Amino acid sequence: MSGHSKWATIKRKKAATDQARGKLFSKYIKEITLAARQGGDTEANPRLRTAIAAAKSVNMPAGNIERAVKRGTGEVEGVHYEETQYEGYGPGGVALLVEVATDNRNRTAGDIRHIFTKHSGSLGEAGSVAYLFKPRGVILVEKAAASEDTVLEVALEAGADDVNSEGDSFEILTAPPAFEPVKEALAAKGIPVQSAELTKVASVQVPVSEKEAEAILRLVDALEDHDDVQKVHANFNVPDEVMARLSR
């Protein structure tokens, strides 16, 4: 498996703690603020619509969401965030793409470089790994919620590119424009969505050993714990049984 769904499962478990939920709220507030720069109308701004839906899925208070939108549209003053990304390699030659939102690019660049170095990785030049990652919508549906045939039929008819079986879930992959239509089609059929996000999925996977996987996950955790990091994408491939042990 690509590592994406299993990695997402681990992150959902981690997000159950109050401290992790606070960090998650902070990331979603930044994303909503950035998305709202393109307009506060969710009907005309799919990025904002997706960001708000994600925030609501983790029970972020409506007041927090509203204030973030207003900061983005300029209705209220707030910190000005700049979006950028860093590229590098982790243990086992795994490629990592790190998306950040920062109010101090120099500070963040130094911090990210330090994290890579501390965890046996290396920061690369711009363009060194970004070409490996393509924007995709990833939707997970629990297998207990619907049959594979039903999920396949609904998702593919709505424009999904592929449906994979991943552990206890079906992983639906879409191009970004088809993300919302597929979600809506599933909802119309009464099929609950376990998680849904616009992300980046690697076109090439790197198989890693359990020891390398442990080191990679430590690096990813350290990056995600940084206040300016919004998302981390990696192209590691870990066997199910190994990921199960690491997620305990």
N, C-alpha and C positions, 0 to 999 in steps of 0.2 A: 504494500500500500504506500501511497505517496507520503504518508506521515501527516498529511494535513488534517484528516478527520480525527485520527488518534490524538494528535497534538491538541486539536480543538477540544476534545473530551477532557484531557488533562487540565486545560485552562478553565473549563467550566467548573470542574471540581475545585480548583484553586480559588476561583472567584466566589466561592461560598462563604469565605471568611470576611469579617467586617473590614479588615485592613485592605484585603484585595479588592473588595467591592468599592472602597473609597478611591483606590487607584484607578479602577475601571471607570468610575463616575468622572474622574478628572480627564481621562482620555476621551470619553464621549463628549464632555463639555467642550473640549478643544475641537473635536471633529465637527460638532454642531456649529460652533462659532465660525470655523473655517468654511464650512459648507454654506452657511447663511450669507457669506459675502457675495454669493451668486444670486441672492434674492431670498426673501423669507417665505415665499409661497411654495409650499411643499408639492403642489400639483405641477408646478413648472420647474421645480428643482429636485430631481431624483436623488442627488447626493444628500440633500438635506432630509428628504423623506426617509431614506435608508438609515441615516444617522439617528434620527428621532425614533424610528422603529427599534433600532438596536438598543438605544437608551431605555426605552420603555420595557424592553424584554428583560432588563436587569432591575426593573422597578425604580428607576430614577424618578424622583419627585417632579411633577409637572412644572413647578416653579423654577427648578434648576434648568429645565429644558427651555422654558420661555425666556429666562434671562440670557442663556447662551445664544439663542436666536437673535435677541435684541442687540447683544454685543457684536454679533456678526454683521447685522444690517446697519449698525452705527447708531441705533436708537439710544443706546446707553454706552458710556465709555468703558473701555476695557484694555487688557494687554493686547498688543499687536503680535500675533504669531506668524512666523515664517515657516513655510513647508519646504523640506528638503529631504534627501535620502543619502544613506551611506551604504557602501558595498564592501563586502569582505569575505573571508574564508574562515571556517572553523575547523576543529579537529576532523581528520579523515577527508579533508578537501571539500567539505560541504560549503556550498555557496549560501551567503546570507545577504538579504536586502532589508535594510532598516529604515523605516519611514519615521520622520520626526516632525514635530511642530514646536518651534523654539522662539524665544524672544532674545536669544543671545547665541548666534551661530558659532562663534569662536569657542565659547564655553562648552557647548554641546559637542562640537567636533573633538575637543580634547578629551572629554569624558568618554565618548564612544570609542576612541582610539585606545584609551586606557583599559576599557572593559574587554575589548578584543585581545589585547596583549596579555592581560591578566589571566584569561581563560584559553590560552594557547591558540589564539586565532590571529588574524592579521587583517588590517584594513586595506582595501584595494583602491585602485583608481576609479574615477567615474566611468561607468560603462563596462567595468570588468565582469560583472555578473548580472546586471540588470536585464540584459538581453535574454536571459534564461527564464524570466518570469513574465507571464502574461496575465492581464486583468481578467478575472473570472468571477462569476457568481457561484457560491457554494452553498447548497441547501441540504441540510440533513433531516431525514425523516426516520423515526424509529420503525423498525421492522414490525413491531407489534401493532403499529397504527394502521397499516394497509399492506396488501399483498404486493409482491414485486411486480406482477403484471399490471396492477392498477396504477402503481407509482410510475412505471415505465410509460404506460399509455397517456396518463395525464400530463406528465412532465414533457415528454417528447412532442405531444400535440401542441403544447403551449410554447414550444421553441427551445427546450433544453437541448444541449449538445450530447449529453451522455448521463447514464445512471449506473453507478457502481455499488456493489455490495461490500460494505465495510463494517465488519463486526456485527453489532446489534443495530446498525443503521444502513439506510440507503443514502448514498452521496450523489446529489444531483449537481451537475456542472452546467453552467450556462455562460453565454456571452453576456457582458454587462447590460445591453439593451433588453435581453430576455429575462433578466433577473426578477423584476417586479411582475411581469405577466405570468411567469411560472409560479411564483408565490401565490398570486391571486387565483390561479387555476387550482392549485392544491387546496386553498381555503374554500373555494366554491364546491369542491368535492368532499369537504369535511375532513380533510387529511391534515392533522396538526403538524406544524414544522418544529423540529427540535432546535434548530439554529439556522440562521441565514446571514450571510455576510458577503459583501463585495470585497474581494481579496486579490491576491496574485498567486498563481499556481505555477510551479516550475515545469518546464517542458522536458527536462532531463533529471533523473533521480540518481542519487549516489547511495549505494548500499553501505551501511556502517555496522560495525560490531557493537556489542552491548556496551563495552567500555567506551567506545567512541560516542555512542548515543548518550551515555551519561554525561560526558564532557560537553557535548553539543547542547544538551538541555540545560546544563548549568550556565553556559554562555547565553543561551536564549533567555533564561530566567533573569540573569543579570541585566541584559539589555532591556527587557520588558519592565523591569523594576525602575528604570531610569524615568524620571518625571517627563522628559521631553519625547520619549519614544512612544509612538502611536501603534505601530505594527512591526512585527518581525516575520519575514518570510524566509524559509530555508528549503533546501532540496534533498533532505536526508530520507532514506528509506529504511525503516526498522521493522523486523518481523513482529507479527501480532503478539507472540508470547513474550518477547523482550519488552515491548511497549507496555504490556499488561503488568509486568514486574516493576517497571520504572514508574508507573502511575499509582502504585500503592502508597 
